[in-house]
Amino acid sequence: MQSGILIAKKLVIMYNKFVMITKKQNLLGQLLLLLATLAWGTSFFILKETIEKVNELYVLAIRFILSGLLLFAIFFKRIKKADKKTLVHGLILGVILVFAYVIQTRGLYFTTPSRNAFLTSAYCVMVPFIAWLLIKKAPKLYNVLSAVLCIVGIGFVAFSGKQGTGRNLLLGDGLTLIAAVFYGLQIIFIAKYQGNGEDTGVLLTFEVLTVGVVCAILSLATELPKGTAGYALNLEQMLKIGYLAIVCTLGAQMAQIFGQKFTTENQASLILSLEAVFGTLFSVILGDERLTVGLTIGFVIIFIAMMITEFKLDPIKLFNNKKHL
C-alpha cells in the first residue's frame, strides 16, 4: 500500500515537472515568435530609409547573400546529406521569393512603410484563393468574407494617408499587393515541400541564397549601367544592411522555425500577424509618418480580415452554435 502511494506521488511530481517544462517551452516559443515579428516590423522603416540612397537590388543582394552564407554554415552537415530534389525545391522557393521581395521593395520606394507592411500582410487572405486556382480546392465562406473585408480595408488605405510627397502612392500600393500574391505562393509551395518530409533548414538556406544571387545578377545588369553612385555605402548604411541580413532575415527566420515548434497554430498565427501592426508602429515612432483616420480604419479592417482567415471564423457556424446555447 505504502509503495503504491509512493509511486503515485512520484508520478504526480513527474507530471508537474512535465507540465512546467511544457509551459516554459510554450512561453519560449511565443517569445521567439514575438521577437521575429518585432524584427520584421522594424525592417520596413529601415529598408525604406536605406533604398532612398542605395540601389534596391544591391541592398537585397547583400542582405540575402550574407544571411544565406550564415545559414549555409549552420546547416552545412544537413546540406551535405540533402538530395537533389530538396535543393531544386529550395531554388524554386528562392525564385518565388525574388519576385516577392523585388516587387515589394519597389513598392516600398513609392509608398509608406506602414501601408507597405499592412498590404503585404494581405497575403494570408489571398492564400486560399491562390490554392483554389492551383489545386482546385474551393475557399470556405470565411475566406470569402475575409477577402471582401480586406478589399474594403485596402480601399480605405489606398485613398488615405500621406499625400503630396512627389511619389505615386497608388503605384506603390499596387506593387505591394502583387508582391503579396508571391508571398502567398511561397507559403503554398513551402507547405507542399514540407508535407513531403523535406528538410526545412536546407530549403530555407537555398531559398535565401537564390534570392541573394539573383538580386546580385539583376543589380549588375540593371543598376550598374546607371552609375556607381548607388553602390557607395557609408558606415550607417552598412550597419542597416547588416541589421536587415542578420536580425531581420537570419535571426527572424530561425526564431520563427524554432518558435513554431513550441506553440499552437493559433498562437503562431496571432503573433505573426502582428508584423503589420509593428511595421506601422515603428514607422510612426521612428519616421515622419502620420496616421490619418481613414488609414487607421483601413488597417483595422485588414487586421480583422486576417484574423478571420487565421482563426477560420465562419459566421454561419458561429450563429448556429449560439442558437444551441
Kinemage of the C-alpha trace (Angstrom):
@kinemage 1
@onewidth
@group {chain A} dominant
@subgroup {mainchain}
@vectorlist {calphas} color= white
{ca met a 1} P 0.000 0.000 0.000
{ca gln a 2} L 2.751 2.444 1.005
{ca ser a 3} L 4.794 1.561 -2.066
{ca gly a 4} L 1.725 2.255 -4.222
{ca ile a 5} L 1.305 5.682 -2.575
{ca leu a 6} L 4.996 6.460 -3.137
{ca ile a 7} L 4.704 5.507 -6.820
{ca ala a 8} L 1.624 7.705 -7.163
{ca lys a 9} L 3.444 10.648 -5.543
{ca lys a 10} L 6.410 10.193 -7.882
{ca leu a 11} L 4.080 10.130 -10.888
{ca val a 12} L 2.442 13.366 -9.718
{ca ile a 13} L 5.863 15.019 -9.290
{ca met a 14} L 6.948 13.826 -12.751
{ca tyr a 15} L 3.705 15.120 -14.276
{ca asn a 16} L 4.123 18.521 -12.590
{ca lys a 17} L 7.683 18.758 -13.912
{ca phe a 18} L 6.484 17.822 -17.408
{ca val a 19} L 3.734 20.470 -17.334
{ca met a 20} L 6.228 23.073 -16.074
{ca ile a 21} L 8.674 22.264 -18.876
{ca thr a 22} L 5.885 22.350 -21.462
{ca lys a 23} L 4.654 25.745 -20.225
{ca lys a 24} L 8.210 27.101 -20.251
{ca gln a 25} L 8.741 25.796 -23.790
{ca asn a 26} L 5.448 27.318 -24.922
{ca leu a 27} L 6.402 30.658 -23.359
{ca leu a 28} L 9.796 30.465 -25.050
{ca gly a 29} L 8.131 29.665 -28.366
{ca gln a 30} L 5.792 32.655 -28.066
{ca leu a 31} L 8.718 34.916 -27.131
{ca leu a 32} L 10.736 33.757 -30.169
{ca leu a 33} L 7.790 34.416 -32.488
{ca leu a 34} L 7.265 37.846 -30.946
{ca leu a 35} L 10.953 38.693 -31.455
{ca ala a 36} L 10.715 37.572 -35.106
{ca thr a 37} L 7.617 39.715 -35.598
{ca leu a 38} L 9.275 42.733 -33.972
{ca ala a 39} L 12.327 42.317 -36.217
{ca trp a 40} L 10.192 42.160 -39.360
{ca gly a 41} L 8.212 45.159 -38.117
{ca thr a 42} L 11.377 47.280 -37.913
{ca ser a 43} L 12.582 46.131 -41.346
{ca phe a 44} L 10.029 48.199 -43.300
{ca phe a 45} L 11.226 51.564 -41.981
{ca ile a 46} L 14.934 50.638 -42.071
{ca leu a 47} L 14.704 49.277 -45.625
{ca lys a 48} L 12.751 52.363 -46.725
{ca glu a 49} L 15.498 54.661 -45.395
{ca thr a 50} L 18.254 52.552 -46.972
{ca ile a 51} L 16.833 52.336 -50.503
{ca glu a 52} L 16.365 56.109 -50.589
{ca lys a 53} L 20.131 56.413 -51.187
{ca val a 54} L 21.338 52.906 -52.150
{ca asn a 55} L 20.294 50.745 -55.124
{ca glu a 56} L 17.375 48.486 -54.142
{ca leu a 57} L 18.597 45.262 -55.783
{ca tyr a 58} L 22.088 45.863 -54.411
{ca val a 59} L 20.688 46.100 -50.864
{ca leu a 60} L 18.658 42.893 -51.324
{ca ala a 61} L 21.700 41.095 -52.782
{ca ile a 62} L 23.936 41.912 -49.801
{ca arg a 63} L 21.159 41.177 -47.301
{ca phe a 64} L 20.326 37.718 -48.662
{ca ile a 65} L 23.807 36.581 -49.637
{ca leu a 66} L 25.111 37.401 -46.148
{ca ser a 67} L 22.236 35.662 -44.359
{ca gly a 68} L 22.354 32.775 -46.847
{ca leu a 69} L 26.052 32.135 -46.192
{ca leu a 70} L 25.405 32.123 -42.439
{ca leu a 71} L 22.525 29.653 -42.924
{ca phe a 72} L 24.812 27.509 -45.103
{ca ala a 73} L 27.335 27.346 -42.249
{ca ile a 74} L 24.610 26.463 -39.720
{ca phe a 75} L 23.015 23.693 -41.805
{ca phe a 76} L 26.176 22.510 -43.598
{ca lys a 77} L 26.029 18.915 -42.280
{ca arg a 78} L 22.369 18.578 -43.305
{ca ile a 79} L 23.036 20.151 -46.712
{ca lys a 80} L 25.723 17.523 -47.443
{ca lys a 81} L 23.114 14.789 -46.887
{ca ala a 82} L 20.332 16.516 -48.821
{ca asp a 83} L 19.090 15.057 -52.114
{ca lys a 84} L 18.913 16.996 -55.385
{ca lys a 85} L 15.127 17.269 -55.194
{ca thr a 86} L 15.312 19.317 -51.980
{ca leu a 87} L 17.973 21.588 -53.482
{ca val a 88} L 15.869 22.161 -56.618
{ca his a 89} L 12.816 22.934 -54.483
{ca gly a 90} L 14.889 25.420 -52.497
{ca leu a 91} L 15.819 27.128 -55.777
{ca ile a 92} L 12.130 27.262 -56.818
{ca leu a 93} L 11.190 28.849 -53.489
{ca gly a 94} L 14.032 31.329 -53.970
{ca val a 95} L 12.788 32.398 -57.414
{ca ile a 96} L 9.281 32.962 -55.996
{ca leu a 97} L 10.766 34.976 -53.117
{ca val a 98} L 12.839 37.058 -55.567
{ca phe a 99} L 9.632 38.255 -57.234
{ca ala a 100} L 8.058 38.913 -53.821
{ca tyr a 101} L 10.947 40.937 -52.390
{ca val a 102} L 11.901 42.828 -55.558
{ca ile a 103} L 8.316 43.930 -56.248
{ca gln a 104} L 7.644 44.691 -52.562
{ca thr a 105} L 10.827 46.761 -52.271
{ca arg a 106} L 9.971 48.699 -55.439
{ca gly a 107} L 6.521 49.312 -53.977
{ca leu a 108} L 8.078 50.494 -50.718
{ca tyr a 109} L 10.014 53.134 -52.670
{ca phe a 110} L 6.721 54.731 -53.786
{ca thr a 111} L 4.553 54.166 -50.715
{ca thr a 112} L 4.980 54.475 -46.937
{ca pro a 113} L 6.348 51.753 -44.623
{ca ser a 114} L 3.029 51.341 -42.780
{ca arg a 115} L 0.998 50.901 -45.977
{ca asn a 116} L 3.628 48.516 -47.326
{ca ala a 117} L 3.526 46.460 -44.109
{ca phe a 118} L -0.256 46.097 -43.959
{ca leu a 119} L -0.810 45.482 -47.672
{ca thr a 120} L 1.957 42.844 -47.716
{ca ser a 121} L 0.198 41.064 -44.841
{ca ala a 122} L -2.865 40.654 -47.068
{ca tyr a 123} L -1.176 37.518 -48.458
{ca cys a 124} L -2.775 35.448 -45.677
{ca val a 125} L -6.194 36.362 -47.112
{ca met a 126} L -5.051 35.568 -50.677
{ca val a 127} L -3.623 32.100 -49.969
{ca pro a 128} L -6.963 30.163 -50.131
{ca phe a 129} L -7.822 31.760 -53.494
{ca ile a 130} L -4.353 31.097 -54.933
{ca ala a 131} L -4.712 27.471 -53.787
{ca trp a 132} L -8.127 27.383 -55.495
{ca leu a 133} L -6.510 28.319 -58.817
{ca leu a 134} L -3.644 25.858 -58.394
{ca ile a 135} L -5.274 22.791 -56.831
{ca lys a 136} L -8.990 23.488 -57.463
{ca lys a 137} L -9.851 23.498 -53.767
{ca ala a 138} L -12.762 25.904 -53.283
{ca pro a 139} L -12.381 28.502 -50.489
{ca lys a 140} L -14.658 28.428 -47.449
{ca leu a 141} L -17.274 31.050 -46.563
{ca tyr a 142} L -14.952 32.686 -44.033
{ca asn a 143} L -12.322 33.048 -46.800
{ca val a 144} L -14.815 34.954 -48.952
{ca leu a 145} L -15.871 37.166 -46.015
{ca ser a 146} L -12.237 37.826 -45.173
{ca ala a 147} L -11.443 38.734 -48.801
{ca val a 148} L -14.357 41.178 -49.002
{ca leu a 149} L -13.291 42.883 -45.774
{ca cys a 150} L -9.693 43.001 -46.991
{ca ile a 151} L -10.745 44.712 -50.230
{ca val a 152} L -12.734 47.279 -48.219
{ca gly a 153} L -9.721 47.877 -45.949
{ca ile a 154} L -7.416 48.252 -48.961
{ca gly a 155} L -9.849 50.823 -50.353
{ca phe a 156} L -9.512 52.900 -47.185
{ca val a 157} L -5.713 52.580 -47.282
{ca ala a 158} L -5.473 53.429 -50.989
{ca phe a 159} L -7.318 56.726 -50.635
{ca ser a 160} L -5.922 57.801 -47.260
{ca gly a 161} L -2.570 58.637 -45.741
{ca lys a 162} L 0.316 60.882 -46.661
{ca gln a 163} L -0.185 62.795 -49.926
{ca gly a 164} L 1.794 65.319 -51.942
{ca thr a 165} L 5.156 63.586 -51.454
{ca gly a 166} L 6.036 63.501 -55.157
{ca arg a 167} L 5.690 59.723 -55.125
{ca asn a 168} L 2.900 57.589 -56.599
{ca leu a 169} L 1.218 56.009 -53.582
{ca leu a 170} L -1.299 54.043 -55.669
{ca leu a 171} L 1.529 52.554 -57.748
{ca gly a 172} L 3.392 51.615 -54.560
{ca asp a 173} L 0.266 50.064 -53.035
{ca gly a 174} L -0.479 48.149 -56.254
{ca leu a 175} L 3.053 46.738 -56.442
{ca thr a 176} L 2.849 45.754 -52.767
{ca leu a 177} L -0.353 43.787 -53.406
{ca ile a 178} L 1.294 41.976 -56.346
{ca ala a 179} L 4.190 41.110 -54.026
{ca ala a 180} L 1.669 39.736 -51.511
{ca val a 181} L 0.491 37.259 -54.177
{ca phe a 182} L 4.040 35.893 -54.461
{ca tyr a 183} L 4.316 35.634 -50.657
{ca gly a 184} L 1.100 33.613 -50.779
{ca leu a 185} L 2.597 31.346 -53.458
{ca gln a 186} L 5.675 30.869 -51.283
{ca ile a 187} L 3.542 29.690 -48.345
{ca ile a 188} L 1.690 27.190 -50.554
{ca phe a 189} L 4.892 25.736 -52.019
{ca ile a 190} L 6.635 25.572 -48.612
{ca ala a 191} L 3.658 23.637 -47.207
{ca lys a 192} L 3.785 21.325 -50.222
{ca tyr a 193} L 7.515 20.595 -49.903
{ca gln a 194} L 7.480 20.245 -46.110
{ca gly a 195} L 4.500 17.922 -46.443
{ca asn a 196} L 6.787 15.632 -48.431
{ca gly a 197} L 9.172 15.492 -45.444
{ca glu a 198} L 11.860 17.721 -46.944
{ca asp a 199} L 14.401 19.407 -44.639
{ca thr a 200} L 13.227 22.908 -43.663
{ca gly a 201} L 16.758 24.147 -42.938
{ca val a 202} L 18.073 23.055 -46.349
{ca leu a 203} L 15.063 24.542 -48.160
{ca leu a 204} L 15.485 27.831 -46.282
{ca thr a 205} L 19.239 28.010 -46.979
{ca phe a 206} L 18.938 27.538 -50.741
{ca glu a 207} L 15.874 29.762 -50.910
{ca val a 208} L 17.743 32.653 -49.256
{ca leu a 209} L 20.946 32.109 -51.273
{ca thr a 210} L 18.950 32.045 -54.522
{ca val a 211} L 17.368 35.402 -53.691
{ca gly a 212} L 20.803 36.907 -52.978
{ca val a 213} L 22.460 35.584 -56.150
{ca val a 214} L 19.564 36.520 -58.483
{ca cys a 215} L 19.332 40.031 -56.980
{ca ala a 216} L 23.106 40.452 -57.436
{ca ile a 217} L 22.831 39.477 -61.132
{ca leu a 218} L 19.844 41.796 -61.658
{ca ser a 219} L 21.681 44.624 -59.905
{ca leu a 220} L 24.743 44.250 -62.149
{ca ala a 221} L 22.540 44.094 -65.250
{ca thr a 222} L 20.146 46.969 -64.483
{ca glu a 223} L 21.606 49.207 -61.771
{ca leu a 224} L 25.344 49.235 -62.547
{ca pro a 225} L 24.918 50.721 -66.076
{ca lys a 226} L 23.250 53.772 -64.435
{ca gly a 227} L 26.431 54.516 -62.465
{ca thr a 228} L 28.213 53.537 -59.272
{ca ala a 229} L 26.734 56.212 -57.007
{ca gly a 230} L 24.052 53.850 -55.727
{ca tyr a 231} L 26.724 51.307 -54.716
{ca ala a 232} L 28.621 53.570 -52.327
{ca leu a 233} L 27.952 52.602 -48.706
{ca asn a 234} L 28.780 54.632 -45.639
{ca leu a 235} L 29.054 53.126 -42.147
{ca glu a 236} L 25.415 53.852 -41.276
{ca gln a 237} L 24.140 52.129 -44.420
{ca met a 238} L 26.395 49.109 -43.878
{ca leu a 239} L 25.066 48.766 -40.333
{ca lys a 240} L 21.482 48.984 -41.575
{ca ile a 241} L 22.021 46.327 -44.257
{ca gly a 242} L 23.841 44.166 -41.699
{ca tyr a 243} L 20.859 44.531 -39.364
{ca leu a 244} L 18.457 43.545 -42.159
{ca ala a 245} L 20.583 40.493 -43.011
{ca ile a 246} L 21.420 39.175 -39.553
{ca val a 247} L 18.422 40.256 -37.472
{ca cys a 248} L 15.505 40.576 -39.930
{ca thr a 249} L 16.393 37.664 -42.230
{ca leu a 250} L 18.625 35.122 -40.478
{ca gly a 251} L 17.539 35.778 -36.876
{ca ala a 252} L 13.840 36.218 -37.584
{ca gln a 253} L 13.616 33.141 -39.826
{ca met a 254} L 15.392 30.987 -37.255
{ca ala a 255} L 13.221 32.368 -34.439
{ca gln a 256} L 10.102 31.519 -36.435
{ca ile a 257} L 11.248 27.967 -37.217
{ca phe a 258} L 12.055 27.114 -33.598
{ca gly a 259} L 9.239 29.202 -32.119
{ca gln a 260} L 6.554 27.328 -34.055
{ca lys a 261} L 7.788 24.016 -32.620
{ca phe a 262} L 6.566 25.009 -29.142
{ca thr a 263} L 3.386 26.934 -29.983
{ca thr a 264} L -0.043 26.088 -31.311
{ca glu a 265} L -1.135 27.089 -34.799
{ca asn a 266} L -3.482 29.764 -33.424
{ca gln a 267} L -0.797 31.232 -31.159
{ca ala a 268} L 1.695 31.410 -34.029
{ca ser a 269} L -0.860 32.922 -36.421
{ca leu a 270} L -1.902 35.624 -33.980
{ca ile a 271} L 1.648 36.639 -33.047
{ca leu a 272} L 2.995 36.617 -36.622
{ca ser a 273} L 0.044 38.664 -37.888
{ca leu a 274} L 1.242 41.477 -35.605
{ca glu a 275} L 4.082 42.144 -38.082
{ca ala a 276} L 1.912 44.697 -39.882
{ca val a 277} L 0.980 46.374 -36.593
{ca phe a 278} L 4.619 46.647 -35.517
{ca gly a 279} L 5.566 47.863 -39.015
{ca thr a 280} L 3.113 50.729 -38.658
{ca leu a 281} L 4.104 51.435 -35.057
{ca phe a 282} L 7.829 51.709 -35.812
{ca ser a 283} L 7.138 53.782 -38.910
{ca val a 284} L 5.169 56.298 -36.853
{ca ile a 285} L 7.609 56.346 -33.899
{ca leu a 286} L 10.853 56.436 -35.910
{ca gly a 287} L 9.730 58.148 -39.097
{ca asp a 288} L 7.817 61.162 -40.242
{ca glu a 289} L 4.657 59.202 -40.962
{ca arg a 290} L 1.350 60.307 -39.528
{ca leu a 291} L -1.720 58.079 -39.242
{ca thr a 292} L -4.965 59.527 -40.547
{ca val a 293} L -8.451 58.377 -39.509
{ca gly a 294} L -9.070 56.740 -42.891
{ca leu a 295} L -5.716 54.941 -42.863
{ca thr a 296} L -6.310 53.650 -39.326
{ca ile a 297} L -9.800 52.368 -40.260
{ca gly a 298} L -8.297 50.591 -43.268
{ca phe a 299} L -5.592 48.949 -41.142
{ca val a 300} L -8.156 47.780 -38.575
{ca ile a 301} L -10.400 46.260 -41.278
{ca ile a 302} L -7.443 44.455 -42.896
{ca phe a 303} L -6.363 43.157 -39.471
{ca ile a 304} L -9.898 41.827 -38.795
{ca ala a 305} L -9.846 40.159 -42.225
{ca met a 306} L -6.529 38.475 -41.348
{ca met a 307} L -7.928 37.257 -38.014
{ca ile a 308} L -10.999 35.763 -39.726
{ca thr a 309} L -8.712 33.821 -42.066
{ca glu a 310} L -6.232 32.749 -39.383
{ca phe a 311} L -8.905 31.522 -36.926
{ca lys a 312} L -11.356 30.248 -39.592
{ca leu a 313} L -14.256 32.251 -38.158
{ca asp a 314} L -17.294 31.006 -40.107
{ca pro a 315} L -20.230 33.367 -39.303
{ca ile a 316} L -22.917 30.734 -40.045
{ca lys a 317} L -21.336 28.164 -37.721
{ca leu a 318} L -20.868 30.773 -35.010
{ca phe a 319} L -24.556 31.802 -35.331
{ca asn a 320} L -25.744 28.185 -35.205
{ca asn a 321} L -23.591 27.470 -32.143
{ca lys a 322} L -25.100 30.472 -30.323
{ca lys a 323} L -28.625 29.238 -31.167
{ca his a 324} L -27.916 25.908 -29.462
{ca leu a 325} L -26.544 27.516 -26.284
